[in-house]
Amino acid sequence: MGAMKQWTQWSNASTNRKIFSAALVIASLTFGAKLVSTAKELAVAASFGTGDAIDAFLVALIVPSLAITVISGSFNAAFIPTYVQVREREGRDSAQRLLSNVLAWSTLLLGAATIGIVIAAPYYLPLLASGFSPEKILETRRLLYMLSPIVMIAGINTIWSSVLNAREEFALVAVTPALTPFVIMVCLLVAKDWGITSLTVGTVLGMALEAGVICKALAGKQISPWPRWNQADAHLRRVLGQYLPMISGAFILASTSVINQSMATMLGAGSVAVLNYGNRLITVPISIGTSALGTAVIPYFSVMVAKNDWTGIRHTLRRYFGLIFCAAIPVTIALVLGAEPLVKIIYQRGAFTTEDTHAVARVLALFALQLPFYTAGILLVRLISAMLANHILMIGNVISVVLSITLNYLFMKKLGVAGIALSTSCVYLASFLFLHFSWKQLGEKSCR
């Protein structure tokens, strides 16, 4: 008890310490969730290898994931800074009205997106999976129809989770992502005769379970998790005003993932799966770092911006840039040098062959180069979002997409699917440099 009291006193002594304490909690719990997710990837690799079935599933997942990121992710970026400021200045009731309105708008948009995704599938899938055979495209469409409910489920859950994070209730949000991979593994075990359908069903059921847990937690905090339309006020108009540039920027940025996987379909059977397996391994350290720091810092950035504490913001940025690069560079070197044995240990069994290991290891090594720049860039994204300067993010996203297409095309000629990984790392380096330059310009204006 004495040590816990001392830790609480130490962590509450300054904003930077509060951020560090929150980030440490989130990182620890996210690491546990990622262990479960890694076990799920191991089970998927052993069951499906790099064959046509997993290719079809991954491409079917692209558009629903894009809708969730663009609609709900954008609402979070536009909504949370305003939500925190309203709660701080006007109290709980005003914050609840704003949340209810935002949930009403999100439900409407997510429902329309789900219908559009299903109806338009026969038209966009042949373009998205241009390298697939007609039979493989039909299988992709079948899986897409099954996955379509996750747009509404995960989309609303994203907003619910962000509200808990804004209240500095980080632990539950960090640990619940372990539920989906756990449910998937159960489905792979008990319904293995279903083939790739078991993976699809497990994904939908797991996301529904996550949403149920977060919904119950919100209700337990006396926060209504249900959409309800109240009369539009200045706060909602402020959110929507930020949302319009944010959704455009998010769509453009999320399109880089779509571009990467779509271009991978041109490189032959299994290329989408190889790209995905390599990307999944790098997302473990990236998710731990960005989920911990990005989630922990945005409530504090929002409060500091509301108080015009620019000295504190600059101090926080310097401190955490140093920590990010000191931690990320050694991890990057280890991943580059140890890619081959790591992939072999994790994936090489069942349907996953030695040739698959060589291909995925090359992808992982080149993906790893993005780690310090992606993580540091998230810190800048959170700050710029808290400053309600989302037009800067939209400009950066446009630059990233143009650069991604260009570099993919150039590097694919020399390196095949590994060229897409190298292109991605270069894009995140360029994005970090742009965001850093933009923040300096915004910071100078704000201090005048």
N, C-alpha and C positions, 0 to 999 in steps of 0.2 A: 504493500500500500504506500510506503514511504517513497519508493522509487517512482511509482505511478504519479504521486502528487508532485514530486520534483519535475518529472517530465511535463506534466500539465502546466506547471508554473513557467518552466523554460519555454515551452512552445507558445504560450500566450504572451510572451514578453514583447514581441514585435510582429509586424505583418509578415516579414520574411520567414520568421520561425513558424508562424501559423501555416503559411503555404508549405513549408518543408514538412511539418508534421502531417498535414493532410495528404501531401504527395506520398509520404512514406506509407501511410495506411492504405491508400489506393493502390500503390505499387505492390505491396505485399499481397493484398487480396486479388489484384489483377493477375499476379504471377500464379497464384493458385488456380484461378479460372483458366489461365492459359495452359497450365499443365493438363487440365481436363481436355481442353481443346486440342492439344498436341496428341493426346491419347486417341482422340476421335480421328484426327488426321492419319494416325498410324493404322487404325482400323479400316478407314476408307481406302488408303493406299493398298493395304493387303487384300481388300475385297475387289477393288476395281482397277488397280494399277494406273496405267495411262491410256486405257482403252476408250472406245467410242462412247460407252455409257457415261463415264465421268465427264468427258468432253461435253456431252449433251446437257448434263445437269448444270455444269458451270456456266454455260452460255445461257441456259434458261434462267439462271439466277441473276444475270447481269441487269436486266431492265427493272425487275422489282427492287433490287438493291439501289439502283440509280434513283428510282422514285422516292424511296425512303430517305436517302441522303439529301436529295434536292429539296423535298418538301419539308420534312421534319427537321433535318439538320439545319436548313436555312432558317426555319422558324426559331430554332434554339438560338442561333447566332444573333438574330434580330430581337428576340423576345427576352432572353435572360438578363442582359444589361438593364433594360427598361424595367423588368420585373423587380430586380434587386433595388433599383433606385426608388420605385413606387413603394415597395415594402418599407424601405428605410425612411422615406419622407412622409408617406400618407397612411401607412399602417396595413394591417392584414386584410381588411375587407376590400380595399382598393386593389390589392395584389390579387385576391381571389377573383374579383370581377375581370381583371385583365386575363388571368389564366383561363377562365371559363370561355371568354371570347376567343382566345387564341386556339383553344381546343375545338371550338365550333368551326372556325375557319379551317383548321387542319383536317378535321373529319370530312368536311366537304371536299377539300382538295384531294385527300387520300382516296376517298370513295370514287371520285371522278377518274383519278389516275388508274385505279384498279380496273374499272370498266374499260378505259381506253387501252390499257395494256392487253387485256384479253381479246377485245374486238380487233385490234390492229395487228395482233401477232402474226397472222398469215402473210402480212405485207412486209413487216420489218425484219422478221427472222431470216428470210433468205438473204437479205442484205447484211445482217449482222454476222451470219455464219456462212459467208460466201464460199468457204472451202469445204463445207459439209455436203455429203450426198443427200439426195431427196429423202431417203429413208431416215437418215440421221436428223434432218431438219424436222420431220414429223415427230420423232421421239422427243426432240427438244421442245416442240410446241406442247406435247402432252405434259411434259414435266413443268413447263411454264404455267399451264392452267392450274396444276396442282399447287404450285408455289404462290399463286397470285394473292391468297389471303394474307400473306405476311406483310404486304404493303400496308394494310390497315393496322394489323397487330403490332408490328415493329415500329411503324410510324408514330402511333400514339404513345407507345411505350418509350420512345426516344424523348418525347416532350415530358412525360411523367418523370422519367429519370433525371432530366435536367432540373426539374423543380426541386427534387430531393437534394441534388448537388448544390443548388443555389442556397439551400438551407443548411449547407455544410453537413449533410447526412450522406457521407461518401461511401461508407462501408457496404451497405446493401447493394447499391448500384454497381459497385466494383465486383461483387461476388456473383450476382445473378447470371451474368453471361456464361457461367459454367453449366447452367441448366440445359441449354440447347445441345451442346456436344454430348452431355450425359444421356439425354433422351435419344439422340441419334445413335449412340453406341448400343443402347438397349434395343432399339428398333433393328439395327443391323444384326444383333444376336438372335432375337426372337422371330424376326421376319426375314431371314436371309434368303428364303426362296423367292421373295418379291424382287430381288435384284436392286436396281437403282431406285425403284419406288420406295423401298424402305428408308433410304437416305432422304428422300423428299418428304415423306410423311413425318419422319423424325424431326426434320427442320421446322415444319409448321407447328407440330405439337410442342416442341421445345420453346419456340418463340412465344406461343400462347401461354405457357407456364411462366416464363419470365415476366410477361405483362401482368399476369394475375398476381404475382408476388409484389411487384412494384405498386400496382393499384391498391392492394390491401395496405401497403405501408403508407401510402399517401392518405388514405382514409383514416388510418391510425393517428396521423398527425393533424387531424381535423382540417384537411385540405380536400375539397371536392375534386375528384378526378374526372368528372363527367363534363362534356361540352354543354354549354348553356349560353344562348345569345342574350347579352345585355345591350343596352343602348351604346352605340359607338361613342367613345370619348377621345380626348386628346392623346391618352396613352396608347390606345389601340391604333389610332392613326399614325402615331410615331413608330410603332412596331411595323405596321404595314408599309410605311414609308421606307424603313430600312430593309424590309423583306424583299421588296421588288428588285433592288440591285443585288441583294444577297442571293436570291433564288437564281438569278441569271448567272451570277458568278459560280454558285455551287453546281449548277447544271454543266457549265463549261468545264469546271475542274473535275467533276465526277466523270465527265465524258472521256477523260484521259484513260481511265480504267476500261471503259467500253472500247476505246480505240485500241488499247493494248491487246485485249482479248480478241477483238474482231480481226486485227492484223495477224494475230497468232493463228487463227483458223486458216490462213493462207499458206501456212508452212507445213501442212500435212497433219495426219492423224496423230493425236497425242500431244500436240504442241500446246494447246490450251491447258491441258492437265499439267504438263511440265512447268509452264509459267506459273500456274496456280500453286503447285507444291513448293516451288522456290519462294514464291511470295509469302506463303503461309508461314514459312520458317522465319523470315525477316520480320513479319508482323508481330511475332512474340516479343522481342525486345522493343520494337517500336510502340506496340500497344501498351506495354508496361510503362514506358517513359512518357508517352504522350497522354495516355489516359490519366496517369497519376498527376503529372505537372499541369497539363492543359485543363483538366477538370478542377484541380485544386485552386488554380490561380485566377480563374475568371470571376468568382465572386469578389475576390480582393481587388482585382483590377477595376471592376465595376464601381466598388466603393471609393477607391482612390481617385478614379476619374470624376466621380460625383463630387468629391471634395477638392478637386483641382490639385491633387498632391503629386505634381510632376517630378519633384525631387525624389520622392519615394518610389515612383514608377521607374525612373532611370536607375536608381540603386538596385531595385529588384531585378531589372533586366540584366545589369552587369553581373550581379551575383549568380543568377541562374544560367546565363550564357556560359560562364566559367565552369559551373558544375556539369552542364550538359556536355560540353566538349571534352572535359576531363574524363567523364564516364563513357561517352559514346565512342571515342576514337579507339581505345583498347578493345572494346567489344567488336567494332568494325574490323580491326586487324585480325582478331581471333576468328571471326566468321569467314573472312576471305581465305585465311590459311587453312582453316579446318573444315571447309565446306564439304569436301568429299567424304571424310569419315563421319561427319555429322549426318549427312543425308543417308549414308549406308546404315548407320545405327538405327535411325528413326524409321526409315521407309522400306529398306530392302528386305522384303519377305513376301510370300504369297505371290500375287500377280505383279508385284513391283520388281523389275529385273535389274541386273548390273548395268545394262545400257541406260535404263531410266535413271539410275543413280548418277552416272556421269553427266547426263543432260541437266538434271535438276541442280547438281552441284555447281555447274557453270553459271546457271541462272542465279542461284543463291549468292555466290561470290560477288557478282556484279550488282545485284539488288542491295547488298550490304553497304555499298559505298554511300547510299543516301542517308544512312542512320543519323549522323550528327546534324546534317542540314535539315532533314525533315523534322526532327525533334525541336531544334531551335526555332524553326519556322512556325511550328504550332504555337509557341509562346508569343510570337509576334502577331499571329492571326488572332489570338485571344485578346491581345491588347488593342489592336486596331478595331476589332469588333466591339469591345467595351467602349471605345471612343466614338462609336456609331459612325465610323468612316468606312462602311462596307463597300463603297464604290472603289476604294483602293484594292480590296480583295478581288472584285470583279475584273479590274484591269489586269491584275496579276494572274488570274485564272485564264484569261484570254491568251496572254503571253505563254503560259504553260502548255495550253492545248496546241498552239501553233508550233511551239518548239518540240512537243512530244511527237506529233505527226512527222515532222521533218527529220528528227533524229532517229525515230523508229525506222523510217524508210532507208536512211543511210546505213545504220548499224545492222539491220536485218540482212543486208546484202553480204556482209562480212561474217557475221556471227550467228545468223539464224535467230532462234527464239531468245538466245542469250543477249542479242543486240537490243531487244525490247527492255530487258532489265538494265542494261547500261544506259539506255536513253532515259529511263525513269530516274535514275540517280542524277544524271546531268540536269534534268528538269527541276528536281528539288533543290539542287545547288543554285540554279538561276533564280528560283522562286525565293529562296532565303535572301539572296543578295538584293532582289527587288524590294522585298518587304522591309528589310533593314534600312535601305535608303529612304523608303516612303515614311517609315516611323520617324526617322530623324527630321524629315521635313515637317511632319505633323507636330512633332514635339517642339520644334522651334517656333511654329506658329502659335501653339497653345501657350507658350511662355511669354509671348509679347503682351 
